[in-house]
Amino acid sequence: AAKAFGEYKEWCDDASHNTQYEIKTASADKADLEARIDKLAGEIEAASSSIDKLAAAVSKADKELESATKIREKEKADFKANEKELMEAVDTLERASAVLEREMSKNSFAQIDTQNMRNTLAALSVVLDAAGFSGEDQDKLSSMLQAQSSEDDMDLDGAPGAPSAAAYESKSGSIVEIIEDMKDKAEGELSDLRKAET
């Protein structure tokens, strides 16, 4: 009986030691797992914060993109309108120049239809104003037309005979030069506008 008791006691001691070791090991594992859980919880919180920041950044970027798209659409519409005006101005200037040159190439400069030129240049002035040409360029044309109109009226009212061909040639030539200069400026502005758009 004493032998059996001794064996039983030995078995109990071994089981107690094993159990205590398992408890100690499990406690250490538990502490490690809790530490890992705390670490992962911190990482989750940091990740959630990053997600919130990224979501806010995406939302802000979407709004900026929407705003930039609207601005670009307006710029494109402005470009098309400006391009159209400048193309019309260039076309009108080309036609005005052609009318003047055609009138100047007739047999007698004294027969130039000044009313037709005045009407053409008056219409041209409206187009140039819409296209944003400088007042200085328009003033040049206007002063030349007024000077020509005054001299034409004087010739018709007072002095016998028609104005000299040289006088018409000089005035019309100057107007053609101004128109050509304005056409060059319009083409330059059109080119700059298209470069800025691309």
Contacts in CASP RR format, 6 or more apart in sequence:
PFRMAT RR
TARGET T0000
AUTHOR 0000-0000-0000
METHOD contacts of the structure
MODEL  1
AAKAFGEYKEWCDDASHNTQYEIKTASADKADLEARIDKLAGEIEAASSS
IDKLAAAVSKADKELESATKIREKEKADFKANEKELMEAVDTLERASAVL
EREMSKNSFAQIDTQNMRNTLAALSVVLDAAGFSGEDQDKLSSMLQAQSS
EDDMDLDGAPGAPSAAAYESKSGSIVEIIEDMKDKAEGELSDLRKAET
76 197 0 8 1.000
79 193 0 8 1.000
79 197 0 8 1.000
82 193 0 8 1.000
83 190 0 8 1.000
83 193 0 8 1.000
83 194 0 8 1.000
85 130 0 8 1.000
85 131 0 8 1.000
85 132 0 8 1.000
86 131 0 8 1.000
86 186 0 8 1.000
86 189 0 8 1.000
86 190 0 8 1.000
86 193 0 8 1.000
87 190 0 8 1.000
88 127 0 8 1.000
88 131 0 8 1.000
89 127 0 8 1.000
89 128 0 8 1.000
89 131 0 8 1.000
89 133 0 8 1.000
89 186 0 8 1.000
90 183 0 8 1.000
90 186 0 8 1.000
90 187 0 8 1.000
90 190 0 8 1.000
92 123 0 8 1.000
92 124 0 8 1.000
92 127 0 8 1.000
92 128 0 8 1.000
93 124 0 8 1.000
93 179 0 8 1.000
93 180 0 8 1.000
93 182 0 8 1.000
93 183 0 8 1.000
93 186 0 8 1.000
94 183 0 8 1.000
95 120 0 8 1.000
96 120 0 8 1.000
96 121 0 8 1.000
96 124 0 8 1.000
96 179 0 8 1.000
97 176 0 8 1.000
97 179 0 8 1.000
97 180 0 8 1.000
97 183 0 8 1.000
99 116 0 8 1.000
99 117 0 8 1.000
99 120 0 8 1.000
100 117 0 8 1.000
100 120 0 8 1.000
100 172 0 8 1.000
100 173 0 8 1.000
100 175 0 8 1.000
100 176 0 8 1.000
100 179 0 8 1.000
101 176 0 8 1.000
103 112 0 8 1.000
103 113 0 8 1.000
103 116 0 8 1.000
103 117 0 8 1.000
103 172 0 8 1.000
104 112 0 8 1.000
104 168 0 8 1.000
104 169 0 8 1.000
104 172 0 8 1.000
104 173 0 8 1.000
104 176 0 8 1.000
106 112 0 8 1.000
108 165 0 8 1.000
109 164 0 8 1.000
109 165 0 8 1.000
109 166 0 8 1.000
109 167 0 8 1.000
109 168 0 8 1.000
109 169 0 8 1.000
109 172 0 8 1.000
110 162 0 8 1.000
110 163 0 8 1.000
110 164 0 8 1.000
110 165 0 8 1.000
110 168 0 8 1.000
112 168 0 8 1.000
112 172 0 8 1.000
114 148 0 8 1.000
114 149 0 8 1.000
114 152 0 8 1.000
117 145 0 8 1.000
117 148 0 8 1.000
117 172 0 8 1.000
117 175 0 8 1.000
118 145 0 8 1.000
118 149 0 8 1.000
121 141 0 8 1.000
121 145 0 8 1.000
121 175 0 8 1.000
122 145 0 8 1.000
124 141 0 8 1.000
124 179 0 8 1.000
125 138 0 8 1.000
125 141 0 8 1.000
125 142 0 8 1.000
128 137 0 8 1.000
128 138 0 8 1.000
128 182 0 8 1.000
129 138 0 8 1.000
131 186 0 8 1.000
133 182 0 8 1.000
133 185 0 8 1.000
133 186 0 8 1.000
137 178 0 8 1.000
137 181 0 8 1.000
137 182 0 8 1.000
137 185 0 8 1.000
140 178 0 8 1.000
141 175 0 8 1.000
141 178 0 8 1.000
141 179 0 8 1.000
144 171 0 8 1.000
144 174 0 8 1.000
144 175 0 8 1.000
144 178 0 8 1.000
145 175 0 8 1.000
147 171 0 8 1.000
148 171 0 8 1.000
151 163 0 8 1.000
151 167 0 8 1.000
152 163 0 8 1.000
155 161 0 8 1.000
155 162 0 8 1.000
155 163 0 8 1.000
END
